[in-house]
Amino acid sequence: MKPITPALHQNGRLVVFAKDQPEYDPLPASVDAEGLVMTEWELTAEELATIVNGGRIRLWVYTFNRALQPVMLEVVE
């Protein structure tokens, strides 16, 4: 699974997190003034086949022992 440049959501602008941090993979995102951040991910053929055959998607959230922010997963075309 890899992050791809997302469609911009309403009032969103393109931001690339970790753009100049070589120790991390850049993460393109659509970000608006209220702090809503949306990323899009592309599945490999193997990942897609795993899901079709009953596999699951996991969401890992690094909170660093702070309050958990609301998150949502969505399927789009």
C-alpha atoms as one frame of an Amber mdcrd trajectory, in Angstrom:
protein
   0.000   0.000   0.000   1.398   3.383  -0.908   0.171   6.936  -0.469  -0.773
   8.771  -3.652  -1.516  12.430  -4.362  -5.121  12.795  -3.210  -8.039  14.576
  -4.797  -8.462  17.838  -2.897 -11.483  17.910  -0.615 -13.591  21.072  -0.271
 -11.305  24.006   0.641  -8.368  21.610   0.832  -4.856  22.383  -0.320  -2.062
  19.962  -1.131   0.499  19.453   1.635   3.306  16.894   1.664   4.178  15.800
   5.186   7.810  14.755   5.766   8.724  16.193   2.356  12.265  17.065   3.434
  12.773  14.327   6.010  14.708  11.496   4.320  14.141   9.140   7.256  10.388
   9.132   6.455   8.365   8.495   3.318   6.657  11.682   2.039   2.896  11.705
   2.676   0.830  13.832   0.278  -2.428  15.050   1.817  -5.358  17.386   1.290
  -5.551  19.740   4.292  -8.118  22.442   5.065  -8.166  25.404   7.459 -10.048
  23.419  10.133  -7.284  20.824  10.262  -9.081  18.058   8.357  -6.365  15.949
   6.729  -7.231  13.448   3.998  -4.817  11.011   2.385  -5.400   8.451  -0.368
  -3.696   5.093  -0.656  -3.272   2.716  -3.573  -3.344  -1.036  -2.961  -1.069
  -3.482  -4.749  -2.682  -6.356  -6.639  -1.604  -8.712  -3.824  -3.148  -6.502
  -1.136  -6.373  -6.192  -3.082  -6.541  -9.983  -3.577  -5.968 -10.496   0.156
  -8.879  -8.180   0.982 -11.155  -9.822  -1.607 -10.332 -13.187  -0.005 -11.328
 -12.102   3.495  -8.271 -10.125   4.568  -8.617  -7.066   6.793  -7.284  -3.547
   6.832  -5.583  -2.321   9.999  -5.302   1.304  11.019  -2.335   2.097  13.272
  -2.468   5.450  15.045   0.574   6.838  16.822  -0.854   8.918  19.675   2.379
   9.308  21.646   0.169   8.896  24.733  -1.946  11.922  23.831  -5.686  12.053
  23.143  -6.796   9.922  20.198  -7.988  12.041  17.298 -11.099  10.968  15.377
 -10.262   8.862  12.316 -12.301   7.398   9.450 -11.628   4.881   6.667 -13.559
   5.178   3.427 -13.718   3.330   0.102 -13.983   5.485  -3.040 -13.756   4.934
  -6.781
